Amino acid sequence: MIFTGNTSSAFTAAVAVLVIACPCALGLATPVGLLTGTGRGAQLGILIKGPQVMEDTRTVDTIVLDKTGTVTTGKLSVTDVTTLGPLPEEDVLALAGGLETASEHPIAEAIAAAAARHGMVPAVTDFTSAAGGGVRGTVNGRTVIAGTNSWLRENQIPITADQQAALETLQQAGATVIWVAVDGSAAGLISLFDTVKDGSAAAIRRFKDLGLRPILLTGDNQAVAAKVAAEVGITPDDVMAKVLPHQKVAAVQKLQAAGRTVAVAGDGVNDAAALAQADLGIAMGSGTDVAIEAADLTVMGSSLKQVAQAIELSRKTLGTIKTNLFWAFFYNAVGIPVAALGLLNPMLAGAAMAASSVLVVANSLRLRRFGATP
C-alpha cells in the first residue's frame, strides 16, 4: 500500500503473508519425527522412554558394558572340579550344588545344574549370601561355603600357597573359578566357562564407528575379562575387572568425573544402580525388571547389536527432527518477505504451505526404513 498505493495488491500480499506464515510444518516437525522414530524402534524391539533420551545419545562418548549376560551369553557351564582335600570330586560338586540351589546367580544356577546331572542334589538350610562375594549354608549337616577369595577370608577359611597357585592356573586358562570350602577348610575349585554372544564383536565395531569408547566391566578376574575383551575387540586398557556390584556406580562416576558422557548397558540387579547413575542407561530386555526400570532405553532382545542399533536410531531420529525444523524455519524465513513484497500469489502460497507440511512428514517417514534389510 505504501509503495504502490494499490489497495488490491496490498490486500493480496497481506493474504499471501498470512497463508505463507502458517506454522503447520513447524508444528509437525518434532512430533511426527518423534512418533515415527519411536514407532520404528518399537517394531525393532527398542523402547525409548522419551525425547530427552534421544538428545542424550547424541552426546554419549563412552559405553560401559557389563560382561555376563550382556557381552557373553551368561549361560555358564561347569567344565572341571579340582579337589583340594580328602573329598572326591562328586562330593564337592554335590555339596556345592545343594548350596547353590538357593541362589539365583548365573554361576549358582550352572553349578546346581551340573550337580543335578550327576545325581541327587541335597537340600540346604541356614542359607546366606553376599553380593559379589559368595554363599554359605548347611548341606547334609556340613557347613559349606562357595565364592571368591575375599569371601573365604571373611569366613576365616585358610588358603595355602599351593591352593592359590591352583586357582591362578585355572584362571589363566580363562575360566571363572569358584572356591568350595567344607567344614572350615578348602575342599575344591569349580571351573566354569562362559561364551561370547554371537554379534558382540560386530556390535563393538559399530560402537567405535559411532564414536563411542567401549569399556568392559566385570566382577570376574583380570584373565577372564582380558580373554573376553580380546574376543570382541576391546583394548586391554578399557577393561575393568574384579569390580564388585557396589563399586560399579563408583566406576561410572570416575569416568564422568574425567569428562566422559557415559552410557551403561546391563541386564542384572547388580547393574541397576549403575544404569541409574549413567547419563544414558540401556537395559537388555532379557534381564531383570529392576534393571529395565532403572534404564532410559530398553532393547527387548538379548543381542548387543540391538544396543548399537538403538543408539543409531535415536541419533537418526534426532537428526531428522532437526532437519524438519530447519526447513520449516527456512520456508517461513524466505516465504514471508517474498509474500510481503507482493511477489507471491495466495494460491501459490497455500500450495507451498501444504507442500512444506508434506515434505516434513515425508522426511520423517524415511525413518520407517531404518534397519530394513536391503
C-alpha positions in Angstrom: 0.0 0.0 0.0 2.8 2.4 0.9 4.9 1.7 -2.2 2.3 1.1 -4.8 -0.9 2.7 -3.5 -2.8 -0.2 -4.9 -5.2 -1.5 -2.3 -6.0 -4.7 -4.1 -2.3 -5.6 -4.5 -1.7 -4.8 -0.8 -4.6 -7.0 0.3 -3.4 -9.8 -1.9 0.1 -9.5 -0.4 -1.4 -9.5 3.1 -3.3 -12.7 2.4 -0.2 -14.3 1.0 1.8 -13.4 4.1 -0.9 -14.8 6.4 -1.0 -18.1 4.4 2.7 -18.5 4.0 3.3 -17.7 7.7 1.0 -20.5 8.9 3.3 -22.7 11.1 1.9 -26.1 10.0 5.3 -27.5 9.1 6.9 -26.1 12.3 4.2 -27.8 14.4 4.6 -31.1 12.6 8.5 -31.1 12.6 9.1 -32.5 16.1 6.0 -34.7 16.9 6.0 -36.5 13.5 9.7 -37.2 13.6 9.4 -38.4 17.2 6.4 -40.6 16.5 8.0 -42.2 13.5 11.3 -42.8 15.3 9.8 -44.3 18.4 7.4 -46.3 16.3 10.2 -47.8 14.2 12.1 -48.5 17.4 9.1 -50.4 18.8 9.0 -52.5 15.6 12.7 -53.4 16.2 12.2 -54.2 19.9 13.7 -50.9 21.1 11.7 -48.9 23.7 12.7 -45.3 24.1 11.3 -43.6 27.2 11.3 -40.0 25.9 12.7 -37.3 23.6 15.4 -36.4 26.2 16.9 -39.9 25.7 17.5 -39.2 22.1 19.3 -36.0 23.0 21.5 -37.9 25.4 22.5 -40.4 22.7 24.0 -37.5 20.7 26.4 -36.6 23.5 27.4 -40.0 24.7 31.0 -40.8 24.0 31.7 -43.9 26.3 29.7 -47.1 26.7 30.3 -49.3 29.7 29.3 -52.9 29.1 28.5 -55.5 31.8 30.2 -58.8 30.8 27.9 -61.6 32.0 24.6 -61.6 30.1 25.4 -58.6 28.0 28.6 -59.3 26.1 28.5 -63.0 26.9 25.6 -65.4 27.0 25.6 -65.6 30.8 25.0 -69.3 30.4 27.9 -70.7 32.3 28.8 -74.4 32.3 30.9 -76.4 34.7 33.9 -77.8 33.0 36.1 -79.1 35.8 36.2 -79.8 39.5 39.6 -79.7 41.2 39.8 -81.3 44.6 41.9 -79.7 47.4 41.3 -82.1 50.2 40.0 -85.6 51.0 36.6 -85.2 49.5 36.2 -86.7 46.0 35.0 -84.5 43.0 31.5 -85.9 43.2 31.0 -84.9 46.8 32.5 -81.4 46.3 30.1 -80.8 43.3 27.1 -82.3 45.2 27.6 -80.2 48.3 28.2 -77.0 46.2 25.2 -77.8 44.0 23.0 -78.2 47.0 24.2 -74.9 48.4 23.8 -73.0 45.2 20.2 -74.1 44.6 19.1 -71.3 47.0 20.9 -68.7 44.8 19.6 -67.1 41.5 23.1 -66.0 40.3 24.1 -67.4 36.9 27.1 -69.1 38.4 25.0 -70.7 41.1 22.5 -72.0 38.5 25.3 -73.5 36.5 26.8 -75.3 39.5 23.3 -76.6 40.6 22.6 -77.8 37.1 25.9 -79.7 36.9 25.3 -81.3 40.3 21.8 -82.3 39.2 23.1 -84.0 36.1 25.4 -86.2 38.3 22.7 -87.3 40.8 20.5 -86.1 43.6 21.1 -82.5 44.9 20.9 -82.3 48.7 18.8 -79.6 50.4 20.4 -76.5 52.0 19.4 -74.7 55.3 20.7 -71.6 57.0 21.5 -70.0 53.6 23.2 -66.6 53.5 24.7 -64.7 50.6 26.9 -61.7 49.9 26.6 -59.6 46.7 29.7 -60.2 44.6 31.2 -62.4 47.3 29.6 -65.8 47.7 27.2 -68.0 49.6 27.1 -70.1 52.8 24.8 -72.7 54.2 24.4 -76.1 55.8 24.1 -79.1 53.4 23.8 -82.7 54.8 24.8 -81.4 58.2 28.0 -79.8 56.9 28.9 -76.2 56.7 29.5 -75.4 53.0 30.9 -72.1 51.7 31.3 -71.2 48.0 32.6 -68.0 46.5 35.6 -65.7 46.0 39.0 -65.4 47.8 37.6 -62.5 49.8 34.5 -64.5 50.8 36.7 -67.3 52.1 38.9 -64.9 54.1 35.8 -63.3 55.5 34.7 -66.7 56.8 38.1 -67.5 58.2 38.9 -70.2 55.7 42.7 -70.7 55.3 44.1 -70.8 51.8 47.6 -72.3 51.2 50.1 -71.1 48.6 49.6 -74.3 46.6 45.8 -73.9 46.6 46.1 -70.3 45.5 48.5 -71.4 42.7 46.0 -73.9 41.5 43.3 -71.2 41.4 45.6 -68.9 39.4 46.4 -71.6 36.9 42.8 -72.3 36.2 42.1 -68.5 35.9 44.9 -68.0 33.4 43.2 -70.6 31.2 40.2 -68.2 31.0 37.9 -70.0 33.5 35.7 -68.4 36.1 36.7 -70.3 39.3 34.7 -70.7 42.5 36.1 -71.9 45.8 34.3 -74.5 47.7 35.0 -74.9 51.5 33.5 -77.6 53.7 33.6 -77.6 57.5 36.2 -74.8 57.7 38.7 -75.9 55.0 39.1 -75.5 51.3 37.7 -78.6 49.6 37.8 -77.8 45.9 37.7 -75.4 43.0 34.9 -75.4 40.4 35.8 -74.1 36.9 33.1 -72.6 34.7 33.3 -71.1 31.2 31.0 -68.6 29.5 30.8 -67.9 25.8 30.6 -64.7 23.9 27.3 -63.9 22.3 27.0 -64.0 18.5 27.2 -60.5 17.2 29.0 -59.0 20.2 32.2 -58.4 18.3 30.3 -56.7 15.4 28.4 -54.6 17.9 31.7 -53.4 19.5 32.9 -52.4 16.0 29.7 -50.5 15.4 30.1 -48.7 18.7 33.5 -47.5 17.6 32.1 -46.4 14.2 29.5 -44.3 16.2 32.4 -42.6 18.1 31.9 -44.5 21.3 34.6 -45.9 23.5 33.6 -49.4 24.7 34.6 -50.4 28.2 34.2 -53.9 29.7 33.1 -54.0 33.3 33.0 -57.3 35.3 33.4 -58.8 38.7 35.5 -61.6 37.2 39.2 -61.8 37.4 41.5 -60.0 35.0 42.4 -63.1 33.0 38.8 -63.9 32.2 38.0 -60.3 31.4 41.0 -60.0 29.1 40.0 -63.2 27.3 36.5 -61.9 26.6 37.8 -58.4 25.7 40.2 -59.8 23.2 37.4 -61.9 21.5 35.2 -58.8 21.0 37.8 -56.2 20.2 38.0 -54.2 23.4 41.5 -52.9 24.2 43.2 -54.1 27.5 43.2 -50.6 28.8 39.4 -50.5 28.6 38.8 -53.5 30.9 37.7 -53.1 34.5 37.9 -56.4 36.3 37.1 -57.5 39.8 34.5 -54.8 40.2 32.0 -55.6 42.9 28.3 -54.7 42.4 28.5 -51.7 44.8 31.7 -50.5 43.0 30.0 -50.2 39.6 28.5 -46.8 40.4 31.9 -45.5 41.5 33.4 -46.7 38.2 30.8 -44.8 36.2 31.2 -41.7 38.4 35.0 -41.9 37.8 34.5 -41.8 34.1 32.1 -38.9 34.4 34.5 -37.0 36.6 37.1 -37.4 33.8 34.7 -35.6 31.5 33.2 -38.6 29.7 29.5 -38.8 28.9 28.7 -42.4 29.8 26.1 -44.9 28.7 25.8 -48.2 30.6 24.4 -51.4 29.2 23.5 -54.2 31.6 20.8 -56.8 32.5 21.1 -57.7 36.1 20.0 -56.5 39.6 23.7 -55.6 40.2 23.6 -53.2 37.2 20.6 -51.2 38.3 22.4 -48.6 40.3 25.0 -48.1 37.5 22.2 -47.8 34.9 20.6 -45.0 37.0 23.9 -43.2 37.5 24.8 -43.2 33.9 24.0 -40.4 31.5 22.2 -43.0 29.4 21.1 -46.3 30.9 20.4 -49.2 28.5 18.8 -52.4 29.8 18.6 -55.7 28.0 15.0 -56.9 27.8 16.2 -60.4 28.8 17.4 -59.0 32.1 15.7 -58.2 35.4 12.7 -55.9 36.0 14.7 -53.6 38.3 17.4 -53.1 35.6 14.7 -52.3 33.0 13.0 -49.8 35.4 16.3 -48.0 36.1 17.2 -47.6 32.4 16.3 -44.9 29.9 16.2 -47.2 27.0 15.4 -50.9 26.7 16.2 -53.4 24.0 13.8 -56.3 24.1 16.2 -58.9 22.8 19.5 -60.1 24.3 21.8 -59.1 21.5 24.4 -56.3 21.9 23.8 -55.4 18.3 20.4 -54.1 19.3 22.1 -51.6 21.7 24.2 -50.2 18.9 21.0 -50.1 16.7 19.1 -48.3 19.5 21.8 -45.6 19.7 21.9 -45.2 15.9 18.1 -45.0 15.6 17.9 -42.3 18.4 20.6 -40.2 16.7 18.9 -40.5 13.3 15.5 -39.6 14.8 17.1 -36.5 16.4 18.8 -35.6 13.2 15.5 -35.9 11.3 13.7 -33.7 13.7 16.5 -31.0 13.4 16.3 -31.3 9.6 12.5 -30.8 9.8 12.8 -27.7 12.0 15.5 -26.2 9.7 13.4 -26.5 6.6 10.3 -25.3 8.4 12.1 -22.2 9.6 13.8 -21.7 6.2 10.5 -21.9 4.4 9.0 -19.2 6.6 12.1 -17.0 6.6 12.2 -17.0 2.8 8.5 -17.1 2.0 7.3 -14.2 4.3 9.5 -11.5 2.7 8.6 -12.7 -0.8 4.9 -12.6 0.0 5.2 -9.2 1.7 6.7 -7.7 -1.4 3.6 -8.9 -3.4 5.6 -11.4 -5.4 3.6 -14.5 -4.3 0.0 -15.3 -5.3 -2.1 -16.5 -2.3 -3.0 -19.7 -4.2 0.7 -20.5 -4.7 1.4 -19.6 -1.0 -1.3 -22.1 0.0 0.2 -24.8 -2.2 3.7 -24.1 -0.9 2.4 -24.3 2.7 0.8 -27.7 2.1 3.9 -28.8 0.3 6.1 -27.9 3.3 3.9 -30.0 5.6 4.1 -32.9 3.2 7.8 -32.5 3.0 8.2 -32.7 6.8 6.0 -35.7 7.0 7.8 -37.5 4.1 11.2 -36.7 5.6 10.1 -38.2 8.9 8.6 -41.3 7.3 12.1 -42.2 5.9 12.8 -43.5 9.4 10.4 -46.3 8.8 13.1 -47.9 6.6 15.7 -47.8 9.3 17.3 -51.2 9.9 15.5 -52.7 7.0 17.3 -55.4 5.1 18.4 -54.1 1.7 
